[in-house]
Amino acid sequence: MITTEIIEMGGKQFARTISDKYYIKKVGTNEVYEEANDLYPSAYTYEETEQELPEEVVEERKKRKEE
């Protein structure tokens, strides 16, 4: 499942987009990411690929979600 949250870095807002299990691809491109951070508001959208993330990344995201 893809999720997007608004975060702040260096005084600017960013849209952080991640998937809990798969790499994500920017729609309309061939760009594939583990995590995307775009200036907010962002015109970009993402979709999951069929390529699974490394198990350690999946486990870390599960831990962060539980906190």
N, C-alpha and C positions, 0 to 999 in steps of 0.2 A: 504494500500500500504506500502510495506517495503522500508525503506530508510537507507542508510549507509553513514556516514560522518566520516572524519578523524579529530580527536581532539587530543589535547596535554594535558597530565596531568603528573606532576612531571618530566617534561623533556623527556617524552616518548610519542610516537604516538600510538593512539588506534583507532580501527574501531568501532564506535558506531552504532549499528543496532537497529532500532525501527520500529514499525508499527503504523500507525495513528489510528487504531481502535481495533486491535486484539493482543493477546499475540503471541510471536514468539517461534518457536521450532527449536532447532539445528538439522539440517538434519542428519539422521543416529543414533539419540539418542532419549531418552524420556525427555530430558532437555527442560523445558519451561521457558521463561523469559518475563518480561515486557520490558526490555531493555538489550541488550548484549554489553559489552565492551571488545574487544579482542585486544591483542597486534597487531600492524600493521607492516607488512602485516599479514593477518590471512588466514588460510586454511579453516575456518569454514564458512558454509553457513546456512541460516535460511529460514524458511517458516512460513507463518501465520497459526495459529490454527483457530478453529471456536469459541474459547472462547473470548468474547469481554472484552476489558479493562474497568476498572471502569470509569464512566462518567467524573469524575474530572481529570483523567489522559488524556482522550481524549480532554477535553477542554483546558488543559494546553498546550498540543502539538499544538492545533490549534492556540493558542495565540503566541507561539514561532515561528510558521511558518509564521505568519503575520508580525512579526517584521523584 
